[in-house]
Amino acid sequence: MIWSFIIATALVTLLPGPSMLVIVAAALREGWRAGAMASLGVVAADAILLLAALSGLGALAQASPALLLALKWLGAAYLLWLGVGLLRAAPAAASSISPLAGGAFRRGLMATLPNPKIVGFLIVYFPQFIRPEQDAARQMLLLGPLFLLTVLAVFLLCVAAARLLGGALAGGGRNWPSRLCGCCLIACGLYSALG
């Protein structure tokens, strides 16, 4: 279960979005340190949102394993929906990223913290990996920090890739990363539904 959780978290973290955009932009424009600080800002926001999302999950698991199973199926459907949406999306046009005021940590934090979709995602994502027959609180104490460490590791690898590839990543209009992420989400959704 742990390796499945780590792999699924890594794949979901690779989805293009505002947080990834802030991290890559900071790395490309300001260097490794700024990219790492933006990554830490995103992970700090994720930690806050994770606490909010998981605060009621343990009670839900103990009160109603059937409801937790329904939430798991809802999560699988959501992952499939996101994946299909990415596959159907039109190729992205090249856009310029304007730097935001403030440090990279604050930009990462603010790119993530006000996003209510993350809390919703976390609420449907974690039940995929929580076993109702085991102590839910203990599982969440393991999975929460593991989620944050995995997200940080993936973001730091993206910072390194952005620094190494530089101009190639800044090239315009390629849609293959979005389609790859769409396929990864579909795989995660299928794994959740069938696993």
Backbone as a ProteinNet text record, in pm:
[ID]
protein_1_A
[PRIMARY]
MIWSFIIATALVTLLPGPSMLVIVAAALREGWRAGAMASLGVVAADAILLLAALSGLGALAQASPALLLALKWLGAAYLLWLGVGLLRAAPAAASSISPLAGGAFRRGLMATLPNPKIVGFLIVYFPQFIRPEQDAARQMLLLGPLFLLTVLAVFLLCVAAARLLGGALAGGGRNWPSRLCGCCLIACGLYSALG
[TERTIARY]
80.9	0	85.9	195.5	278.2	336.7	390.6	450.8	346.3	227.4	118.8	84.1	81.4	51	159.1	285	395.6	392.1	372.4	369.5	251.1	132.6	14.3	32.2	88.5	111.5	210.6	316.2	414.6	350.6	268.8	203.7	106.3	28.3	-67.4	6.2	118.8	196.4	250.6	274.2	328.3	225.4	99.7	-2.3	32.6	21	45.5	-65.2	-25.6	-121.1	-50.7	-122.7	-63.4	59.4	55.3	169.5	293.5	277	390.4	441.9	351.9	390.5	475.7	434.5	511	649.4	655.6	783.2	878.7	830.6	915.8	957.7	864.2	897.5	1004.4	991.8	1092.9	1228.7	1229.5	1356.9	1418.9	1336.9	1389.7	1440.2	1366.3	1400.7	1504.4	1492	1571	1670	1663.4	1760.8	1706.3	1797.3	1764.4	1702.5	1765.5	1719.3	1576	1545.2	1409.1	1309.5	1347.7	1259.4	1235	1340.8	1326.9	1240.1	1256.4	1175.2	1028	1003.2	864.9	805.1	885.9	840	802.5	885.5	856.1	728.8	705.5	582	458.7	468.5	356.1	331.5	437.6	422.3	367.1	407.3	350.8	199.9	159	15.8	-55.2	8.5	-49.6	-68	27.8	18	-102.9	-123.1	-238.4	-368.6	-374	-494.9	-517.3	-408.4	-418.8	-479	-435.1	-492.8	-642.2	-679.9	-822	-900.5	-844.4	-915.1	-925.8	-820.6	-817.6	-879.5	-909.1	-959.7	-1087.5	-1168.9	-1291.6	-1287.7	-1178.7	-1173	-1167.5	-1096.2	-1087	-1222.4	-1298	-1432	-1522	-1508.2	-1587.2	-1555.8	-1428.5	-1388	-1439.5	-1436.6	-1482.2	-1634.3	-1702.5	-1848.2	-1914.1	-1854.5	-1921.1	-1820.7	-1775.7	-1686.3	-1749.7	-1882.1	-1951.1	-1941.3	-1953.9	-1941.3	-1797.9	-1700	-1560.5	-1538.2	-1600.4	-1589.7	-1654.8	-1768.6	-1833.5	-1744.8	-1680.1	-1587.9	-1469.8	-1426.9	-1318.3	-1360	-1482	-1530.9	-1548.2	-1593.7	-1606	-1467.8	-1368.5	-1231.9	-1178.7	-1206	-1162.2	-1228.4	-1357.1	-1428.6	-1372.8	-1338.6	-1282.6	-1147.4	-1064.1	-934.3	-951.7	-1044.3	-1072	-1123.1	-1212.4	-1267.2	-1157.1	-1068.3	-957.2	-867.2	-836.9	-750.1	-809.2	-935.3	-1001.8	-1005.5	-1029.7	-1030.9	-896.7	-788.5	-655.2	-628.2	-674.2	-653.3	-732.9	-849.5	-934.6	-899.8	-814	-782.4	-707.2	-735.3	-665.7	-521.1	-430.9	-291.5	-280.6	-196.2	-178.7	-96.6	-136.3	-59.7	53.1	156	266.8	218.6	258	218.6	337.6	334.5	443.3	400	493.1	466.3	523.8	437.6	489	522.4	637.3	674.3	582	549.3	465.6	554.5	496.3	571.9	595	705.2	733.1	829.6	868.5	965	904.5	992.3	948.6	864.8	902.5	824.5	681	665.4	532	454.5	520.9	451.1	401.1	483.7	440.2	324.3	333.1	227.7	96	103.3	-18.2	-73.6	7.4	-44.4	-130	-106.8	-172.3	-279.4	-250.8	-338.2	-482	-505.1	-644.5	-720.2	-660.5	-724.5	-814.5	-946.7	-1035.9	-1041.4	-1001.7	-1005.3	-907.7	-801.4	-703.2	-764.8	-841.5	-906	-1001.5	-1080.7	-1170.6	-1096.6	-985.3	-905.7	-851.7	-798.4	-741.5	-847.6	-968.6	-1076.6	-1112.3	-1106.6	-1139.1	-1015.9	-896.5	-773.6	-732.8	-730.2	-680.4	-761.2	-893.9	-967.5	-926.8	-864.7	-819.2	-716.3	-649.9	-537.3	-559.9	-674.5	-704.2	-787.6	-741.4	-812.6	-908.3	-1037.3	-1136.7	-1117.1	-1058.6	-1041.1	-924.6	-845.5	-732.6	-760.9	-682.9	-699.3	-673.6	-778.8	-769.2	-676.6	-682.2	-597.7	-449.8	-415.8	-275.4	-230.3	-317.4	-284.7	-264.7	-349.4	-337.3	-210	-168.7	-43.2	76.6	64.7	170.7	156.3	34.7	14.1	26.3	-13.4	-5.3	137.5	230	368.9	432.2	394.7	448.2	403	279.1	227.1	310.3	332.2	406.2	550.7	615.6	754.2	763	666.4	665.1	643.7	549.5	523.9	649.4	715.4	837.9	946.2	965.3	1067.8	1039.7	912.9	876.8	899.9	858.7	878.2	1027.4	1108.8	1253	1313.7	1265.4	1310.4	1266.6	1148.3	1101.6	1186.1	1225.9	1314.7	1446.8	1503.1	1628.8	1612.3	1500.9	1475.8	1460.9	1390.1	1372.6	1507.2	1591.8	1724	1810	1802.3	1884.7	1835.9	1706.1	1650.7	1627.2	1620.7	1611	1517.8	1575.7	1499.6	1407.1	1442.9	1357.5	1222.3	1219.6	1092.6	1013.2	1082.5	1013.3	961.8	991.1	943.6	792.2	737.5	594.9	507.3	390.9	278.1	276.7	370.9	367.6	265.6	183.8	77.1	109.7	225.2	254.3	260	309.3	306.8	164.6	71.9	-66.2	-128.6	-101	-155.4	-94.7	33.2	98	34.7	11.6	-53.5	-195.8	-264.8	-399.1	-397.7	-302.8	-289.6	-256.4	-170.2	-134.8	-255.9	-338.6	-459.1	-557.5	-571.1	-659.7	-608.2	-477.4	-418.4	-442.9	-426.6	-452.5	-599.9	-688.4	-830.8	-869.6	-815.6	-843.2	-786.8	-666.5	-605.7	-690.4	-738.6	-822.4	-953.7	-1013.2	-1142.2	-1127	-1019.5	-1002.5	-919.4	-843.2	-750.9	-814.8
-118.8	0	126.1	125.8	246.3	285.1	187.2	220	266.4	207.5	253.1	398.4	431.5	567.6	664.4	627.1	713.2	735.6	628.5	639.8	724.6	697.7	775.2	922.4	948.5	1087.2	1155.9	1085.7	1144.2	1176.7	1085.6	1108.7	1226.1	1233.3	1342.9	1476.3	1473.1	1595.7	1651.8	1566.2	1611.1	1683.3	1685.8	1755.3	1902.4	1953.2	2096.3	2176.1	2277.1	2361.7	2484.8	2568.3	2692.7	2670.4	2570.2	2545.3	2506.9	2416.3	2373.2	2490.1	2570.3	2685.3	2783.4	2810.6	2901.3	2844.1	2714.9	2650.4	2652.7	2610.6	2607	2748	2841.8	2980.4	3036.2	3007.8	3055.4	2993.5	2864.5	2797	2850.8	2873.9	2922.4	3066	3149.4	3291.3	3324	3256.1	3298.6	3193.9	3073.6	2971.6	2864.1	2773.8	2655.8	2694	2788	2824.8	2877.4	2962.9	3016.8	2906.1	2814.9	2702.1	2615.6	2592.4	2512.5	2585	2717	2793.6	2796.2	2807.9	2801.6	2664.5	2559.7	2423.8	2411.8	2466.4	2462.6	2540.7	2651.8	2727.1	2647.5	2576.4	2492.8	2381	2317.3	2206.6	2257.6	2376.4	2433.9	2455.3	2506.5	2524.1	2389.2	2290.8	2156.4	2100.1	2125.4	2075.9	2136.9	2265.3	2333.4	2276.4	2261.2	2208.6	2061.6	1987.8	1846.6	1832.1	1914.4	1910.4	1940.7	2036.8	2070.7	1955.1	1892.8	1785	1659.1	1627.8	1501.6	1510.1	1627.4	1640.3	1560.6	1543.3	1466.9	1328	1292	1164.6	1044.2	1056.2	944.9	910.4	1012.1	989.4	925.3	968.2	911.1	763	727.1	587.9	497.6	547.2	465.1	456	561.8	563.2	485.4	488.7	428.5	379.6	254	200.4	201.1	186.2	188.5	327	429.9	566.7	593.4	538	551.6	482.5	366.5	296.5	378.7	439.5	525.5	644.6	700.2	811	766.2	642.2	587.5	579.3	532.9	524.1	662.8	756.8	894	948.7	917.8	961.3	900.7	772.6	707.7	773.9	801.9	868.4	1008.2	1078.7	1213.5	1208.7	1113.1	1099.6	1067.7	979.3	947.6	1070.7	1146	1267.1	1368.8	1388.5	1480.6	1433.8	1304.1	1249.2	1265	1233	1247.5	1394.4	1482.4	1625.9	1673.9	1624.4	1663.3	1607.1	1486.8	1428.7	1504.1	1556.3	1625.3	1773	1825.1	1968.6	2005.5	2124.2	2177	2207.3	2202.5	2236.6	2375.8	2385.4	2513.9	2609	2733.1	2835.6	2884	2931.2	2984.1	3108.3	3119.5	3236.4	3287.3	3414.2	3469	3471	3443.8	3438.6	3565.2	3645.8	3767	3737.2	3782.7	3755.2	3826.7	3758.8	3817	3886	3981.9	4049.3	3951.1	3966.6	3881.8	3771	3700.1	3592	3467.8	3378.2	3254	3168.4	3163.9	3085.8	3137.8	3268.2	3327.4	3304.4	3312.2	3286.5	3142.3	3046.9	2907.7	2885.8	2947.2	2935.3	2992	3109.4	3176.6	3118.6	3047	2980.4	2859.8	2806.5	2682.5	2703.2	2783.3	2795.6	2836.7	2932.6	2971.3	2879.4	2769.6	2681.7	2579.9	2598.7	2506.4	2368.4	2358.9	2228.5	2130.3	2181.6	2092.3	2019.9	2092.1	2027.1	1919.2	1951.3	1851.9	1732	1759.1	1648.9	1562	1623.7	1546.5	1461.9	1516.4	1442.2	1316.8	1323.8	1204.3	1119.6	1175.3	1101.2	1006.1	1053	971.5	844.5	846	720.8	607.2	642	537.8	446.3	497.7	426.1	392.7	427.9	396.8	270.1	174.4	47.6	56.9	38.7	55.3	-41.4	-157.7	-256.5	-222.9	-122.1	-80.8	56.2	92.6	220.8	335.5	410.9	518.5	630.1	665	774.2	738.9	617.1	573.9	576	533.1	536	678.7	770.6	909.4	973.6	932.2	983.8	940	828.4	782.9	847	844.5	891	1043	1120.1	1266.3	1314.9	1283.3	1325.5	1262.8	1137.3	1072.5	1145.6	1191.1	1270.8	1397.1	1469.9	1596.4	1575.3	1470.5	1442	1402.4	1324.7	1284.6	1405.3	1491.4	1612.9	1699.3	1717.5	1798.1	1736.6	1605.4	1538.9	1556.8	1541.4	1557.1	1701.1	1795.9	1937.2	1971	1920.9	1948.7	1885.4	1768.4	1708.5	1794	1851.6	1941.2	2067.6	2118.5	2234.8	2200.7	2084.2	2041.8	2026.3	1965.2	1947.5	2082	2175	2306.8	2376.8	2364.1	2427.1	2360.6	2228.4	2156.2	2178.8	2178.7	2189.5	2334.1	2422.9	2565.9	2604.5	2650.3	2700.7	2598.4	2470.3	2368.3	2362.1	2378	2377.3	2504.1	2611.2	2737.7	2749.7	2650.5	2653.3	2655.7	2701.2	2729.4	2617.2	2604.2	2534	2382.8	2317.8	2171.2	2120.3	2022.6	1971.1	1833.1	1776.4	1640.2	1625.8	1725	1703.7	1691.4	1768.9	1762.3	1627.2	1580.3	1450	1335.3	1344.2	1242.8	1240.9	1358.8	1366.8	1312.5	1338.1	1283.3	1131.5	1072.5	926.1	874.2	946.7	906.9	913.6	1017	1027.3	915	882.7	772.2	642.1	621	500	497.1	610.3	616.6	589.8	646.1	623.4	478.3	415.7	274.3	187.5	220.2	145	157.1	278.1	299.4	222.5	221.9	154.1	2.7	-48.2	-193.4	-254.5	-169.2	-219.3	-247.2
0	0	0	75.2	86.2	-49	-122	-252.1	-351.4	-345.9	-432.7	-401.3	-272.9	-230.6	-278.4	-263.1	-305.1	-455.7	-531.7	-678.3	-723.3	-667.6	-705.8	-669.2	-551.7	-509.8	-602.9	-640.3	-732.7	-866.9	-918.3	-1047.5	-1040.8	-933.8	-919.4	-901.4	-832.1	-809.5	-940.6	-1036.8	-1165.4	-1253.1	-1210.6	-1289.3	-1303.3	-1424.8	-1440.5	-1371.9	-1303.4	-1233.5	-1180.4	-1108.2	-1060.1	-972.5	-886.2	-797.5	-877.1	-970.4	-1052.3	-1136.2	-1187.9	-1268.3	-1187.5	-1064	-977.5	-948.2	-921.4	-888.6	-1007.8	-1123.4	-1242.5	-1283.5	-1276.8	-1312.1	-1218.9	-1089.4	-993.8	-1024.1	-1056.1	-1086	-1213.5	-1315.9	-1442.9	-1431.9	-1361.8	-1354.4	-1248.1	-1129.8	-1014.8	-965.9	-1021.6	-984.7	-891.5	-857.3	-777.1	-642.6	-571.5	-437	-440.2	-536.4	-546.4	-578.1	-666.7	-696.9	-573.8	-496.1	-373.6	-271.3	-259.1	-163.7	-206.8	-336.3	-385.5	-356.2	-372.3	-341.2	-194	-107.3	36.3	68.1	-1.6	18.2	-20.4	-132.5	-176.3	-76	-28.8	66.8	200.1	242	365.5	349.2	234.5	207.9	203.3	139.8	135.9	276.3	366.3	503	573.6	555.4	616	559.8	428.1	364.7	399	414.3	451.7	591.2	684.1	818.9	814.7	734.4	721.7	660.9	559.9	490	574.3	647.7	721.2	859.6	905.4	1041.6	1064	963	979.1	917.6	855.2	784.1	877.8	989.4	1084.8	1143.4	1180.5	1234.9	1130.3	1006.3	897.4	879.6	882.3	862.7	973.8	1098	1210	1214.2	1175.8	1183.4	1070.3	952.6	838	734	744.7	641.4	502.7	495.9	365.8	303	385.7	335	287.5	359.5	318	183	163.6	35.9	-75.9	-47.1	-146.6	-181	-79.4	-102.1	-187.8	-167.3	-248.5	-395.4	-421.6	-559.6	-620.3	-539.5	-586.1	-623.7	-541.6	-570.5	-699.2	-720.9	-844.6	-965.5	-954.2	-1064.6	-1089.6	-982.1	-995.2	-1066.6	-1029.7	-1096.5	-1244.6	-1275.9	-1416.8	-1490.9	-1429.4	-1491.1	-1518.9	-1420.7	-1442.2	-1557	-1559.3	-1663.3	-1802.3	-1817.6	-1947.5	-1987.7	-1890.7	-1919.8	-1973	-1916.3	-1964.1	-2103.8	-2130.5	-2263.8	-2370.9	-2333.3	-2429.7	-2445.2	-2357.2	-2359.4	-2486.9	-2534.2	-2651.8	-2614.3	-2710.9	-2681.2	-2621.8	-2519.3	-2450.2	-2535.1	-2533.4	-2604.3	-2514.3	-2575.1	-2496.7	-2423.4	-2300.1	-2222.3	-2144.4	-2117.2	-2038	-1892	-1806.5	-1664.1	-1602.7	-1543.5	-1481.1	-1336.1	-1290.4	-1153.3	-1055.5	-946.4	-843	-740.2	-672.7	-566.9	-452.5	-382.5	-266.9	-300	-196.8	-211.4	-271.1	-310.5	-374.9	-279.8	-151.2	-54.6	-49.6	-38.8	-31.4	-160.3	-273.9	-401.1	-406.2	-361.2	-358	-262.5	-145.1	-44.7	-98.3	-158	-203.4	-333.7	-408.8	-527.8	-490	-369.5	-328.9	-222.5	-123	-6.5	-39.8	-128	-152.6	-247.5	-289.1	-386.5	-316.4	-316.8	-246.9	-312	-439.4	-506.4	-442.2	-380.7	-318.8	-200	-117.1	-2.9	-53	-154.6	-211.7	-266.7	-333.5	-387	-274.6	-169.6	-59.1	10	22.1	86.5	7.9	-124.9	-203.6	-234.5	-219.4	-252.1	-139.7	-17	93.2	119.1	104.7	127.3	32.8	-79.5	-171.4	-104.3	-2.7	57.8	204.8	260.2	399.8	403.8	480.4	494	612.5	587.6	695.3	811.8	787.1	894	987	951.8	1035	1095.8	1195.7	1263.9	1165.8	1136.1	1036.6	1083.2	1211.2	1261.5	1246.8	1278.1	1265.2	1119.3	1030.2	887.9	838.5	885	842.2	897	1017.8	1074.2	991.6	922.5	832.4	694.3	640.3	503.3	487.7	587.4	577.8	555.2	647.6	626.5	502.3	472.6	353	227.2	226.3	115.2	97.5	206.6	199.7	156	207.2	167	19.9	-26.1	-166.7	-256.8	-219.2	-297.4	-303.1	-190.1	-186.8	-274.6	-266.2	-347.9	-497.1	-536.6	-678.1	-723	-641.2	-677.4	-689.5	-598.7	-607.3	-732.8	-771.5	-898	-1016.8	-1008.4	-1115.4	-1121.3	-1006	-1001.8	-1070.9	-1037	-1099.2	-1250	-1291.3	-1435.4	-1505.5	-1442.4	-1501.9	-1517.2	-1418	-1425.1	-1532.7	-1543.5	-1641.8	-1784.6	-1801.1	-1935.9	-1978.8	-1882.2	-1908.3	-2021	-2128.3	-2242.1	-2305	-2300.2	-2361.4	-2292.2	-2159.9	-2087.2	-2111.7	-2141.7	-2164.1	-2306.5	-2391.4	-2529.5	-2534.3	-2643.5	-2647.3	-2697.7	-2634	-2687.9	-2688.6	-2628.3	-2631.2	-2530.9	-2572	-2487.4	-2431.8	-2462.8	-2418.9	-2267.2	-2188.7	-2043.4	-1989.2	-2042.7	-1998.2	-2034.5	-2153.4	-2196	-2114.5	-2085.3	-2001.4	-1862.8	-1806.7	-1676.2	-1682.6	-1791.7	-1809.1	-1807	-1876.9	-1876.1	-1736.8	-1666.2	-1529.7	-1437.4	-1451.4	-1368.8	-1399.2	-1525.3	-1562.1	-1502	-1509.1	-1448.4	-1298.2	-1231.7	-1086.7	-1056.4	-1137.4	-1116.7	-1135.9	-1239.6	-1263.5	-1152.2	-1108.3	-998	-872.1	-845.6	-726.2	-737	-854.5	-871.5	-868.7	-923.2	-935.9	-823.3	-752.4	-649	-517.4
[MASK]
+++++++++++++++++++++++++++++++++++++++++++++++++++++++++++++++++++++++++++++++++++++++++++++++++++++++++++++++++++++++++++++++++++++++++++++++++++++++++++++++++++++++++++++++++++++++++++++++++++

